[in-house]
């Protein structure tokens, strides 16, 4: 497929610019391997907020249901369209609107036809019309891409793979980490200082937002900082952006230094610190070149990873993360983990975490680290530190998976382990 234009064409009727932006987003993810959030600004440049939001919603829904949308398209074509054919992209967008977003069929097809030129217009119109007349429907929940299903099932079993497929059918509930109680907020609390809200909500309009009473943070993502508890000593939050864990540590009394390589992502952290009235020292630096200049009482390394555990919110990871990416991330983690360990004082704690479903970035990583660093030992996660229904592994670490807390709305896939430096250097 030729690279989509970033500009509205003079002939574009109303509604088409948002679909053209959705096409650019899908091209960025599926052809160029970018994260959808990474591509959002460039792909929606010049659009009003409503069109920007619609483009993002369409692209995300296509990515959630891609395998099933393609199966419908293939059932109505004599010769299979290439994966990167513009006609296939247009049909994906039209079908996602009609079958998932409630767009009337005539509007769904009329707003994608301008995305294709010449002969493919007739093909796109014909295939969509055939499927519409047949009353085509999607299954009860999406099908995972074949390689993703195989990887999850191979690591965790078919039950977990099936639960992962069910988990991507719709965006997950909204989890809030609370700094203060807000009487007007209603939801389910699964652990202390937590509230889960269901339904379509505008975050800035929720009670307590402007006052800094809470911040958005998936329940699983809040657990690594919880494992460090409260403290008055010095804490390092490494790879800190966008900052939910920094806020947790600061709210728990720690003297926090938050470090991340991304200046733009740290800007969001600084904004949230201002909104909540919390304080932390914010440092823009590459951890491979940076030194804290002190030994910390607590270190939290939420390491860069493949992010395969956050597919519910970011369905693009299902299609852009390949084994090579997982291997590259595991290699980077293997460099960062021992470096961060040097900054923990004897008797201090370190939590290592990744939002990944891959053992290479979790269990295997920590086993290799411990084999080479006898001065560290696992400080087992205790039952009273976890939401009801979660249980630590017999080795003492915690692994969250898509089949956990399903009735309560599920949670992201994470690995986390708490280590104690029991001696000086080996």
Buried (B, 14 or more C-beta within 10 A) or exposed (E): BEEBEEEBEEEBEEBBBBBBBBBBBBBBBBBEBBBBEBBBEEBBEEBEEEBBEBBBBBBBBBBBBBBBBBBBBEEBBEEEBEEEBBBBBBBBBBBBBBBBEEBEBEEBBBBBBBBBEEEBBEBBBEBBEBBBEEEBEBEEBBBBBEEBBEBBBEBBEEEBBBBBBBBBBEBBBBBBBBBEEBEEBEBEEBBEBBBBBEEEEEEEEBEBBEEBBBBBBBBBBBBBBBBBBEBEEBBBBBBBBBBBBBBBBBBBEBBBBBBBBBEEBBBEBBEBBEBBEBEBEBBBEEBEEBEBEEBBBBBBBBBBBBBBBBBBBBBBBBBBBEEEBBBEBBEBBBEBBEBBBEBBBEEBBBBBBBBBBBBBBBBBBBEBBBEEBEBBBBBBBEEEBBBEEBEBBEEBBBBBBBBBBEEBBBBBBBBBBBBBBEEEEE
